[in-house]
């Protein structure tokens, strides 16, 4: 066996272990996040939309009915 | 002489009549009352007398607030939310629209001058 082959094998093994390590770890991090925050975000979004809509209607109202605003 | 007096009477009568007709038109408007510091934007989304009130001012306040209430109610219904929420949002927006020197009520109900 030539010394170069050994080096190559070592690098390959390191890469293999490395990627296996990454593959094993990454999903664990990603899986932790979901469920609850999504519901919260949805609520915030809906409330925000209503708020924007009400704001718009109020602005129109202020312009239309100048005598009372 | 007597003709002169009756003409004078007629003239006075006409003057009184003119005043009577002109009075409702000269009733204070919301803008005037606001710029004179008589009424301010309450933190409820409605207007209120800043200090002392007069019957004329009360009439204006009641009229304006009743009309506002109707408009708020319509918006609340369209968006399926409480009228108080609409009125509260209106209060914030109205406060920011005031000109310098006009009055608004802070969160604790104290009158502040913009």
N, CA and C atoms of all chains as a GROMACS GRO file, in nm:
protein
  549
    1UNK      N    1   0.084  -0.121   0.000
    1UNK     CA    2   0.000   0.000   0.000
    1UNK      C    3   0.087   0.125   0.000
    2UNK      N    4   0.054   0.219  -0.090
    2UNK     CA    5   0.133   0.343  -0.097
    2UNK      C    6   0.083   0.438   0.015
    3UNK      N    7   0.175   0.523   0.066
    3UNK     CA    8   0.133   0.613   0.174
    3UNK      C    9   0.020   0.706   0.130
    4UNK      N   10   0.018   0.742   0.001
    4UNK     CA   11  -0.087   0.831  -0.052
    4UNK      C   12  -0.225   0.771  -0.037
    5UNK      N   13  -0.237   0.642  -0.056
    5UNK     CA   14  -0.366   0.576  -0.047
    5UNK      C   15  -0.421   0.584   0.094
    6UNK      N   16  -0.327   0.567   0.190
    6UNK     CA   17  -0.369   0.573   0.330
    6UNK      C   18  -0.426   0.711   0.364
    7UNK      N   19  -0.353   0.811   0.314
    7UNK     CA   20  -0.397   0.950   0.339
    7UNK      C   21  -0.535   0.974   0.280
    8UNK      N   22  -0.551   0.920   0.158
    8UNK     CA   23  -0.679   0.938   0.089
    8UNK      C   24  -0.792   0.873   0.167
    9UNK      N   25  -0.768   0.753   0.214
    9UNK     CA   26  -0.868   0.680   0.290
    9UNK      C   27  -0.904   0.757   0.417
   10UNK      N   28  -0.800   0.811   0.480
   10UNK     CA   29  -0.824   0.885   0.604
   10UNK      C   30  -0.914   1.006   0.579
   11UNK      N   31  -0.884   1.077   0.470
   11UNK     CA   32  -0.964   1.196   0.436
   11UNK      C   33  -1.108   1.155   0.406
   12UNK      N   34  -1.123   1.048   0.332
   12UNK     CA   35  -1.256   1.000   0.298
   12UNK      C   36  -1.335   0.963   0.422
   13UNK      N   37  -1.268   0.894   0.514
   13UNK     CA   38  -1.334   0.853   0.638
   13UNK      C   39  -1.377   0.975   0.718
   14UNK      N   40  -1.284   1.071   0.724
   14UNK     CA   41  -1.314   1.193   0.799
   14UNK      C   42  -1.437   1.262   0.741
   15UNK      N   43  -1.441   1.271   0.608
   15UNK     CA   44  -1.555   1.335   0.541
   15UNK      C   45  -1.684   1.259   0.570
   16UNK      N   46  -1.671   1.126   0.563
   16UNK     CA   47  -1.788   1.039   0.584
   16UNK      C   48  -1.844   1.060   0.724
   17UNK      N   49  -1.752   1.054   0.822
   17UNK     CA   50  -1.796   1.073   0.961
   17UNK      C   51  -1.854   1.212   0.982
   18UNK      N   52  -1.783   1.304   0.917
   18UNK     CA   53  -1.827   1.444   0.930
   18UNK      C   54  -1.968   1.463   0.880
   19UNK      N   55  -1.994   1.413   0.762
   19UNK     CA   56  -2.127   1.432   0.704
   19UNK      C   57  -2.231   1.353   0.783
   20UNK      N   58  -2.189   1.234   0.831
   20UNK     CA   59  -2.282   1.154   0.911
   20UNK      C   60  -2.316   1.230   1.038
   21UNK      N   61  -2.213   1.292   1.096
   21UNK     CA   62  -2.233   1.371   1.218
   21UNK      C   63  -2.330   1.487   1.193
   22UNK      N   64  -2.306   1.558   1.083
   22UNK     CA   65  -2.392   1.671   1.046
   22UNK      C   66  -2.535   1.625   1.023
   23UNK      N   67  -2.544   1.515   0.947
   23UNK     CA   68  -2.676   1.463   0.914
   23UNK      C   69  -2.751   1.422   1.039
   24UNK      N   70  -2.677   1.369   1.134
   24UNK     CA   71  -2.741   1.323   1.256
   24UNK      C   72  -2.785   1.440   1.342
   25UNK      N   73  -2.707   1.546   1.337
   25UNK     CA   74  -2.735   1.660   1.426
   25UNK      C   75  -2.840   1.756   1.371
   26UNK      N   76  -2.829   1.792   1.244
   26UNK     CA   77  -2.914   1.897   1.189
   26UNK      C   78  -3.063   1.874   1.213
   27UNK      N   79  -3.117   1.756   1.185
   27UNK     CA   80  -3.262   1.739   1.203
   27UNK      C   81  -3.304   1.766   1.347
   28UNK      N   82  -3.222   1.727   1.445
   28UNK     CA   83  -3.258   1.745   1.586
   28UNK      C   84  -3.287   1.893   1.612
   29UNK      N   85  -3.203   1.978   1.557
   29UNK     CA   86  -3.222   2.123   1.577
   29UNK      C   87  -3.349   2.171   1.510
   30UNK      N   88  -3.372   2.123   1.388
   30UNK     CA   89  -3.486   2.172   1.310
   30UNK      C   90  -3.619   2.127   1.370
   31UNK      N   91  -3.621   2.006   1.425
   31UNK     CA   92  -3.748   1.949   1.473
   31UNK      C   93  -3.800   2.024   1.596
   32UNK      N   94  -3.713   2.080   1.675
   32UNK     CA   95  -3.752   2.144   1.800
   32UNK      C   96  -3.853   2.260   1.782
   33UNK      N   97  -3.842   2.332   1.675
   33UNK     CA   98  -3.912   2.460   1.664
   33UNK      C   99  -4.066   2.462   1.660
   34UNK      N  100  -4.137   2.376   1.582
   34UNK     CA  101  -4.272   2.415   1.536
   34UNK      C  102  -4.386   2.427   1.638
   35UNK      N  103  -4.501   2.379   1.606
   35UNK     CA  104  -4.630   2.381   1.677
   35UNK      C  105  -4.673   2.518   1.729
   36UNK      N  106  -4.642   2.556   1.850
   36UNK     CA  107  -4.704   2.674   1.910
   36UNK      C  108  -4.679   2.808   1.841
   37UNK      N  109  -4.554   2.844   1.815
   37UNK     CA  110  -4.530   2.978   1.759
   37UNK      C  111  -4.611   3.008   1.634
   38UNK      N  112  -4.641   2.906   1.554
   38UNK     CA  113  -4.716   2.926   1.431
   38UNK      C  114  -4.856   2.980   1.461
   39UNK      N  115  -4.921   2.924   1.561
   39UNK     CA  116  -5.055   2.971   1.598
   39UNK      C  117  -5.050   3.117   1.641
   40UNK      N  118  -4.949   3.148   1.722
   40UNK     CA  119  -4.934   3.286   1.771
   40UNK      C  120  -4.917   3.382   1.654
   41UNK      N  121  -4.828   3.345   1.562
   41UNK     CA  122  -4.805   3.430   1.446
   41UNK      C  123  -4.932   3.453   1.366
   42UNK      N  124  -5.013   3.349   1.354
   42UNK     CA  125  -5.137   3.360   1.279
   42UNK      C  126  -5.230   3.460   1.344
   43UNK      N  127  -5.241   3.450   1.477
   43UNK     CA  128  -5.327   3.543   1.549
   43UNK      C  129  -5.282   3.687   1.531
   44UNK      N  130  -5.151   3.704   1.544
   44UNK     CA  131  -5.096   3.839   1.530
   44UNK      C  132  -5.127   3.893   1.392
   45UNK      N  133  -5.114   3.805   1.292
   45UNK     CA  134  -5.137   3.847   1.154
   45UNK      C  135  -5.282   3.891   1.134
   46UNK      N  136  -5.375   3.812   1.186
   46UNK     CA  137  -5.516   3.846   1.169
   46UNK      C  138  -5.549   3.977   1.240
   47UNK      N  139  -5.499   3.990   1.363
   47UNK     CA  140  -5.526   4.113   1.437
   47UNK      C  141  -5.468   4.233   1.365
   48UNK      N  142  -5.349   4.211   1.310
   48UNK     CA  143  -5.283   4.321   1.239
   48UNK      C  144  -5.365   4.362   1.118
   49UNK      N  145  -5.418   4.262   1.048
   49UNK     CA  146  -5.498   4.292   0.928
   49UNK      C  147  -5.622   4.372   0.964
   50UNK      N  148  -5.689   4.331   1.072
   50UNK     CA  149  -5.809   4.403   1.115
   50UNK      C  150  -5.773   4.545   1.154
   51UNK      N  151  -5.662   4.556   1.224
   51UNK     CA  152  -5.617   4.688   1.269
   51UNK      C  153  -5.591   4.780   1.149
   52UNK      N  154  -5.524   4.726   1.051
   52UNK     CA  155  -5.496   4.805   0.930
   52UNK      C  156  -5.625   4.845   0.861
   53UNK      N  157  -5.720   4.751   0.856
   53UNK     CA  158  -5.847   4.778   0.790
   53UNK      C  159  -5.926   4.885   0.867
   54UNK      N  160  -5.929   4.870   0.998
   54UNK     CA  161  -6.001   4.968   1.081
   54UNK      C  162  -5.936   5.106   1.068
   55UNK      N  163  -5.803   5.107   1.069
   55UNK     CA  164  -5.731   5.234   1.053
   55UNK      C  165  -5.769   5.303   0.923
   56UNK      N  166  -5.775   5.223   0.818
   56UNK     CA  167  -5.809   5.277   0.686
   56UNK      C  168  -5.950   5.334   0.688
   57UNK      N  169  -6.044   5.258   0.747
   57UNK     CA  170  -6.183   5.304   0.753
   57UNK      C  171  -6.195   5.430   0.836
   58UNK      N  172  -6.117   5.437   0.943
   58UNK     CA  173  -6.120   5.558   1.027
   58UNK      C  174  -6.066   5.679   0.951
   59UNK      N  175  -5.957   5.658   0.879
   59UNK     CA  176  -5.900   5.769   0.801
   59UNK      C  177  -6.001   5.821   0.699
   60UNK      N  178  -6.067   5.728   0.630
   60UNK     CA  179  -6.169   5.768   0.533
   60UNK      C  180  -6.280   5.845   0.602
   61UNK      N  181  -6.318   5.795   0.720
   61UNK     CA  182  -6.425   5.857   0.797
   61UNK      C  183  -6.388   6.000   0.835
   62UNK      N  184  -6.264   6.020   0.882
   62UNK     CA  185  -6.220   6.153   0.923
   62UNK      C  186  -6.226   6.250   0.806
   63UNK      N  187  -6.192   6.200   0.687
   63UNK     CA  188  -6.194   6.288   0.570
   63UNK      C  189  -6.336   6.317   0.523
   64UNK      N  190  -6.421   6.214   0.530
   64UNK     CA  191  -6.559   6.230   0.482
   64UNK      C  192  -6.642   6.321   0.572
   65UNK      N  193  -6.631   6.300   0.702
   65UNK     CA  194  -6.719   6.370   0.796
   65UNK      C  195  -6.640   6.474   0.873
   66UNK      N  196  -6.595   6.575   0.801
   66UNK     CA  197  -6.511   6.675   0.865
   66UNK      C  198  -6.582   6.751   0.976
   67UNK      N  199  -6.713   6.762   0.966
   67UNK     CA  200  -6.786   6.838   1.068
   67UNK      C  201  -6.782   6.776   1.206
   68UNK      N  202  -6.763   6.644   1.211
   68UNK     CA  203  -6.766   6.578   1.342
   68UNK      C  204  -6.631   6.521   1.382
   69UNK      N  205  -6.527   6.542   1.299
   69UNK     CA  206  -6.393   6.497   1.337
   69UNK      C  207  -6.291   6.609   1.322
   70UNK      N  208  -9.444  11.183   1.264
   70UNK     CA  209  -9.378  11.138   1.387
   70UNK      C  210  -9.416  10.994   1.420
   71UNK      N  211  -9.546  10.966   1.420
   71UNK     CA  212  -9.591  10.830   1.456
   71UNK      C  213  -9.552  10.732   1.347
   72UNK      N  214  -9.548  10.783   1.224
   72UNK     CA  215  -9.506  10.697   1.114
   72UNK      C  216  -9.359  10.661   1.130
   73UNK      N  217  -9.284  10.761   1.175
   73UNK     CA  218  -9.141  10.740   1.197
   73UNK      C  219  -9.117  10.631   1.304
   74UNK      N  220  -9.199  10.639   1.412
   74UNK     CA  221  -9.185  10.542   1.521
   74UNK      C  222  -9.219  10.401   1.473
   75UNK      N  223  -9.327  10.393   1.394
   75UNK     CA  224  -9.366  10.258   1.351
   75UNK      C  225  -9.264  10.199   1.253
   76UNK      N  226  -9.202  10.289   1.175
   76UNK     CA  227  -9.097  10.240   1.085
   76UNK      C  228  -8.980  10.187   1.166
   77UNK      N  229  -8.950  10.260   1.274
   77UNK     CA  230  -8.840  10.220   1.360
   77UNK      C  231  -8.870  10.082   1.422
   78UNK      N  232  -8.998  10.067   1.465
   78UNK     CA  233  -9.041   9.940   1.526
   78UNK      C  234  -9.025   9.825   1.426
   79UNK      N  235  -9.070   9.856   1.304
   79UNK     CA  236  -9.064   9.755   1.199
   79UNK      C  237  -8.918   9.715   1.174
   80UNK      N  238  -8.835   9.818   1.176
   80UNK     CA  239  -8.692   9.795   1.151
   80UNK      C  240  -8.631   9.708   1.260
   81UNK      N  241  -8.667   9.743   1.385
   81UNK     CA  242  -8.619   9.663   1.498
   81UNK      C  243  -8.666   9.519   1.489
   82UNK      N  244  -8.792   9.508   1.451
   82UNK     CA  245  -8.850   9.374   1.438
   82UNK      C  246  -8.774   9.294   1.333
   83UNK      N  247  -8.745   9.358   1.223
   83UNK     CA  248  -8.672   9.293   1.114
   83UNK      C  249  -8.532   9.252   1.160
   84UNK      N  250  -8.472   9.342   1.237
   84UNK     CA  251  -8.337   9.316   1.286
   84UNK      C  252  -8.338   9.192   1.377
   85UNK      N  253  -8.440   9.189   1.465
   85UNK     CA  254  -8.452   9.077   1.558
   85UNK      C  255  -8.472   8.947   1.481
   86UNK      N  256  -8.556   8.956   1.378
   86UNK     CA  257  -8.587   8.839   1.296
   86UNK      C  258  -8.460   8.789   1.226
   87UNK      N  259  -8.384   8.885   1.174
   87UNK     CA  260  -8.260   8.849   1.105
   87UNK      C  261  -8.164   8.777   1.201
   88UNK      N  262  -8.155   8.833   1.321
   88UNK     CA  263  -8.067   8.773   1.422
   88UNK      C  264  -8.111   8.631   1.453
   89UNK      N  265  -8.242   8.615   1.465
   89UNK     CA  266  -8.299   8.485   1.501
   89UNK      C  267  -8.268   8.380   1.394
   90UNK      N  268  -8.278   8.426   1.269
   90UNK     CA  269  -8.251   8.334   1.159
   90UNK      C  270  -8.101   8.305   1.150
   91UNK      N  271  -8.022   8.413   1.176
   91UNK     CA  272  -7.878   8.400   1.159
   91UNK      C  273  -7.814   8.319   1.273
   92UNK      N  274  -7.878   8.318   1.390
   92UNK     CA  275  -7.818   8.254   1.507
   92UNK      C  276  -7.781   8.107   1.489
   93UNK      N  277  -7.876   8.025   1.440
   93UNK     CA  278  -7.839   7.883   1.428
   93UNK      C  279  -7.716   7.863   1.341
   94UNK      N  280  -7.702   7.946   1.237
   94UNK     CA  281  -7.588   7.932   1.147
   94UNK      C  282  -7.458   7.971   1.218
   95UNK      N  283  -7.470   8.063   1.315
   95UNK     CA  284  -7.349   8.108   1.382
   95UNK      C  285  -7.315   8.020   1.502
   96UNK      N  286  -7.394   7.914   1.525
   96UNK     CA  287  -7.363   7.821   1.634
   96UNK      C  288  -7.222   7.769   1.614
   97UNK      N  289  -7.153   7.751   1.724
   97UNK     CA  290  -7.011   7.716   1.719
   97UNK      C  291  -6.990   7.579   1.651
   98UNK      N  292  -6.888   7.572   1.568
   98UNK     CA  293  -6.857   7.444   1.504
   98UNK      C  294  -6.752   7.370   1.586
   99UNK      N  295  -6.735   7.244   1.554
   99UNK     CA  296  -6.637   7.163   1.627
   99UNK      C  297  -6.497   7.222   1.614
  100UNK      N  298  -6.463   7.260   1.490
  100UNK     CA  299  -6.328   7.313   1.467
  100UNK      C  300  -6.303   7.439   1.549
  101UNK      N  301  -6.406   7.529   1.550
  101UNK     CA  302  -6.392   7.653   1.628
  101UNK      C  303  -6.374   7.621   1.776
  102UNK      N  304  -6.460   7.532   1.825
  102UNK     CA  305  -6.455   7.497   1.968
  102UNK      C  306  -6.320   7.436   2.004
  103UNK      N  307  -6.265   7.356   1.910
  103UNK     CA  308  -6.135   7.293   1.937
  103UNK      C  309  -6.022   7.394   1.937
  104UNK      N  310  -6.025   7.484   1.837
  104UNK     CA  311  -5.915   7.581   1.828
  104UNK      C  312  -5.922   7.683   1.941
  105UNK      N  313  -6.044   7.704   1.996
  105UNK     CA  314  -6.056   7.796   2.109
  105UNK      C  315  -6.028   7.727   2.242
  106UNK      N  316  -6.001   7.598   2.237
  106UNK     CA  317  -5.970   7.524   2.360
  106UNK      C  318  -6.091   7.496   2.446
  107UNK      N  319  -6.211   7.505   2.388
  107UNK     CA  320  -6.333   7.480   2.465
  107UNK      C  321  -6.359   7.330   2.478
  108UNK      N  322  -6.338   7.259   2.368
  108UNK     CA  323  -6.354   7.114   2.373
  108UNK      C  324  -6.223   7.048   2.329
  109UNK      N  325  -6.204   6.925   2.373
  109UNK     CA  326  -6.085   6.850   2.334
  109UNK      C  327  -6.123   6.708   2.300
  110UNK      N  328  -6.025   6.635   2.247
  110UNK     CA  329  -6.046   6.495   2.216
  110UNK      C  330  -6.028   6.412   2.343
  111UNK      N  331  -6.135   6.353   2.391
  111UNK     CA  332  -6.124   6.268   2.510
  111UNK      C  333  -6.054   6.138   2.472
  112UNK      N  334  -6.001   6.065   2.570
  112UNK     CA  335  -5.930   5.942   2.537
  112UNK      C  336  -6.024   5.828   2.500
  113UNK      N  337  -6.153   5.859   2.492
  113UNK     CA  338  -6.254   5.758   2.459
  113UNK      C  339  -6.289   5.755   2.312
  114UNK      N  340  -6.234   5.851   2.234
  114UNK     CA  341  -6.270   5.860   2.093
  114UNK      C  342  -6.383   5.959   2.070
  115UNK      N  343  -6.425   6.024   2.177
  115UNK     CA  344  -6.531   6.124   2.166
  115UNK      C  345  -6.477   6.259   2.216
  116UNK      N  346  -6.559   6.366   2.200
  116UNK     CA  347  -6.513   6.496   2.248
  116UNK      C  348  -6.576   6.526   2.382
  117UNK      N  349  -6.513   6.617   2.456
  117UNK     CA  350  -6.566   6.659   2.585
  117UNK      C  351  -6.521   6.802   2.612
  118UNK      N  352  -6.594   6.870   2.700
  118UNK     CA  353  -6.558   7.006   2.739
  118UNK      C  354  -6.428   7.000   2.819
  119UNK      N  355  -6.336   7.091   2.787
  119UNK     CA  356  -6.208   7.089   2.857
  119UNK      C  357  -6.224   7.144   2.999
  120UNK      N  358  -6.296   7.257   3.011
  120UNK     CA  359  -6.319   7.312   3.146
  120UNK      C  360  -6.467   7.331   3.169
  121UNK      N  361  -6.510   7.456   3.168
  121UNK     CA  362  -6.653   7.481   3.192
  121UNK      C  363  -6.729   7.461   3.062
  122UNK      N  364  -6.855   7.426   3.077
  122UNK     CA  365  -6.938   7.403   2.959
  122UNK      C  366  -7.056   7.498   2.959
  123UNK      N  367  -7.107   7.525   2.840
  123UNK     CA  368  -7.228   7.605   2.826
  123UNK      C  369  -7.332   7.518   2.756
  124UNK      N  370  -7.460   7.559   2.763
  124UNK     CA  371  -7.562   7.481   2.692
  124UNK      C  372  -7.530   7.465   2.544
  125UNK      N  373  -7.478   7.572   2.482
  125UNK     CA  374  -7.446   7.566   2.340
  125UNK      C  375  -7.337   7.461   2.315
  126UNK      N  376  -7.237   7.462   2.404
  126UNK     CA  377  -7.126   7.368   2.391
  126UNK      C  378  -7.175   7.224   2.413
  127UNK      N  379  -7.260   7.208   2.513
  127UNK     CA  380  -7.315   7.076   2.542
  127UNK      C  381  -7.388   7.020   2.421
  128UNK      N  382  -7.462   7.110   2.355
  128UNK     CA  383  -7.540   7.069   2.238
  128UNK      C  384  -7.445   7.018   2.130
  129UNK      N  385  -7.338   7.094   2.108
  129UNK     CA  386  -7.239   7.055   2.006
  129UNK      C  387  -7.177   6.920   2.042
  130UNK      N  388  -7.139   6.906   2.168
  130UNK     CA  389  -7.073   6.782   2.213
  130UNK      C  390  -7.165   6.661   2.194
  131UNK      N  391  -7.290   6.676   2.237
  131UNK     CA  392  -7.385   6.565   2.224
  131UNK      C  393  -7.406   6.528   2.079
  132UNK      N  394  -7.423   6.632   1.996
  132UNK     CA  395  -7.449   6.608   1.853
  132UNK      C  396  -7.333   6.535   1.786
  133UNK      N  397  -7.213   6.590   1.807
  133UNK     CA  398  -7.093   6.531   1.746
  133UNK      C  399  -7.073   6.388   1.795
  134UNK      N  400  -7.084   6.368   1.925
  134UNK     CA  401  -7.058   6.235   1.981
  134UNK      C  402  -7.160   6.131   1.935
  135UNK      N  403  -7.287   6.173   1.922
  135UNK     CA  404  -7.388   6.080   1.872
  135UNK      C  405  -7.356   6.036   1.729
  136UNK      N  406  -7.314   6.133   1.648
  136UNK     CA  407  -7.280   6.099   1.508
  136UNK      C  408  -7.157   6.010   1.503
  137UNK      N  409  -7.059   6.041   1.587
  137UNK     CA  410  -6.938   5.959   1.590
  137UNK      C  411  -6.971   5.816   1.630
  138UNK      N  412  -7.056   5.804   1.732
  138UNK     CA  413  -7.093   5.672   1.782
  138UNK      C  414  -7.151   5.586   1.670
  139UNK      N  415  -7.237   5.647   1.589
  139UNK     CA  416  -7.297   5.574   1.476
  139UNK      C  417  -7.191   5.524   1.380
  140UNK      N  418  -7.095   5.612   1.349
  140UNK     CA  419  -6.989   5.575   1.254
  140UNK      C  420  -6.900   5.465   1.312
  141UNK      N  421  -6.866   5.478   1.439
  141UNK     CA  422  -6.783   5.376   1.505
  141UNK      C  423  -6.856   5.241   1.504
  142UNK      N  424  -6.985   5.247   1.533
  142UNK     CA  425  -7.064   5.124   1.539
  142UNK      C  426  -7.063   5.053   1.404
  143UNK      N  427  -7.072   5.131   1.296
  143UNK     CA  428  -7.073   5.074   1.161
  143UNK      C  429  -6.940   5.005   1.132
  144UNK      N  430  -6.830   5.071   1.169
  144UNK     CA  431  -6.697   5.011   1.146
  144UNK      C  432  -6.680   4.885   1.231
  145UNK      N  433  -6.725   4.893   1.355
  145UNK     CA  434  -6.713   4.778   1.446
  145UNK      C  435  -6.788   4.658   1.390
  146UNK      N  436  -6.905   4.683   1.338
  146UNK     CA  437  -6.987   4.575   1.283
  146UNK      C  438  -6.923   4.514   1.160
  147UNK      N  439  -6.872   4.601   1.072
  147UNK     CA  440  -6.809   4.552   0.949
  147UNK      C  441  -6.690   4.463   0.978
  148UNK      N  442  -6.616   4.492   1.087
  148UNK     CA  443  -6.494   4.418   1.117
  148UNK      C  444  -6.513   4.316   1.229
  149UNK      N  445  -6.637   4.306   1.274
  149UNK     CA  446  -6.672   4.209   1.377
  149UNK      C  447  -6.588   4.228   1.505
  150UNK      N  448  -6.571   4.352   1.546
  150UNK     CA  449  -6.502   4.380   1.672
  150UNK      C  450  -6.588   4.472   1.757
  151UNK      N  451  -6.543   4.496   1.880
  151UNK     CA  452  -6.620   4.577   1.972
  151UNK      C  453  -6.610   4.725   1.936
  152UNK      N  454  -6.719   4.797   1.957
  152UNK     CA  455  -6.720   4.941   1.926
  152UNK      C  456  -6.617   5.016   2.010
  153UNK      N  457  -6.593   4.967   2.133
  153UNK     CA  458  -6.494   5.032   2.221
  153UNK      C  459  -6.354   5.024   2.160
  154UNK      N  460  -6.326   4.913   2.090
  154UNK     CA  461  -6.194   4.897   2.026
  154UNK      C  462  -6.178   4.999   1.913
  155UNK      N  463  -6.285   5.017   1.837
  155UNK     CA  464  -6.281   5.115   1.728
  155UNK      C  465  -6.263   5.255   1.786
  156UNK      N  466  -6.340   5.285   1.891
  156UNK     CA  467  -6.335   5.418   1.952
  156UNK      C  468  -6.196   5.446   2.010
  157UNK      N  469  -6.136   5.343   2.071
  157UNK     CA  470  -6.004   5.360   2.131
  157UNK      C  471  -5.899   5.388   2.023
  158UNK      N  472  -5.910   5.316   1.913
  158UNK     CA  473  -5.816   5.337   1.802
  158UNK      C  474  -5.836   5.478   1.743
  159UNK      N  475  -5.963   5.517   1.734
  159UNK     CA  476  -5.995   5.650   1.682
  159UNK      C  477  -5.934   5.758   1.772
  160UNK      N  478  -5.941   5.736   1.903
  160UNK     CA  479  -5.886   5.834   1.998
  160UNK      C  480  -5.738   5.857   1.970
  161UNK      N  481  -5.665   5.747   1.950
  161UNK     CA  482  -5.521   5.758   1.922
  161UNK      C  483  -5.496   5.837   1.794
  162UNK      N  484  -5.573   5.801   1.691
  162UNK     CA  485  -5.552   5.866   1.562
  162UNK      C  486  -5.594   6.013   1.566
  163UNK      N  487  -5.703   6.041   1.636
  163UNK     CA  488  -5.752   6.179   1.644
  163UNK      C  489  -5.654   6.268   1.719
  164UNK      N  490  -5.595   6.210   1.822
  164UNK     CA  491  -5.497   6.286   1.901
  164UNK      C  492  -5.382   6.330   1.810
  165UNK      N  493  -5.336   6.239   1.726
  165UNK     CA  494  -5.221   6.271   1.640
  165UNK      C  495  -5.258   6.371   1.530
  166UNK      N  496  -5.388   6.383   1.503
  166UNK     CA  497  -5.430   6.475   1.397
  166UNK      C  498  -5.453   6.618   1.446
  167UNK      N  499  -5.452   6.638   1.576
  167UNK     CA  500  -5.482   6.770   1.632
  167UNK      C  501  -5.375   6.872   1.593
  168UNK      N  502  -5.416   6.998   1.585
  168UNK     CA  503  -5.320   7.106   1.560
  168UNK      C  504  -5.258   7.148   1.692
  169UNK      N  505  -5.149   7.221   1.680
  169UNK     CA  506  -5.079   7.267   1.799
  169UNK      C  507  -5.171   7.357   1.882
  170UNK      N  508  -5.172   7.334   2.013
  170UNK     CA  509  -5.253   7.417   2.102
  170UNK      C  510  -5.388   7.356   2.136
  171UNK      N  511  -5.428   7.253   2.060
  171UNK     CA  512  -5.557   7.189   2.087
  171UNK      C  513  -5.542   7.084   2.198
  172UNK      N  514  -5.655   7.052   2.260
  172UNK     CA  515  -5.650   6.966   2.378
  172UNK      C  516  -5.686   6.820   2.350
  173UNK      N  517  -5.619   6.730   2.423
  173UNK     CA  518  -5.655   6.588   2.420
  173UNK      C  519  -5.634   6.532   2.561
  174UNK      N  520  -5.698   6.420   2.585
  174UNK     CA  521  -5.689   6.358   2.717
  174UNK      C  522  -5.586   6.246   2.713
  175UNK      N  523  -5.498   6.240   2.812
  175UNK     CA  524  -5.401   6.130   2.816
  175UNK      C  525  -5.467   6.005   2.876
  176UNK      N  526  -5.386   5.899   2.890
  176UNK     CA  527  -5.441   5.771   2.938
  176UNK      C  528  -5.507   5.782   3.075
  177UNK      N  529  -5.459   5.876   3.154
  177UNK     CA  530  -5.513   5.890   3.289
  177UNK      C  531  -5.628   5.991   3.295
  178UNK      N  532  -5.670   6.041   3.178
  178UNK     CA  533  -5.783   6.132   3.174
  178UNK      C  534  -5.747   6.277   3.201
  179UNK      N  535  -5.619   6.307   3.205
  179UNK     CA  536  -5.578   6.447   3.225
  179UNK      C  537  -5.573   6.518   3.090
  180UNK      N  538  -5.618   6.644   3.090
  180UNK     CA  539  -5.613   6.720   2.965
  180UNK      C  540  -5.471   6.765   2.935
  181UNK      N  541  -5.428   6.744   2.813
  181UNK     CA  542  -5.296   6.786   2.770
  181UNK      C  543  -5.312   6.875   2.649
  182UNK      N  544  -5.224   6.972   2.637
  182UNK     CA  545  -5.228   7.060   2.520
  182UNK      C  546  -5.121   7.016   2.422
  183UNK      N  547  -5.163   7.000   2.300
  183UNK     CA  548  -5.066   6.952   2.201
  183UNK      C  549  -4.970   7.062   2.158
   0.00000   0.00000   0.00000
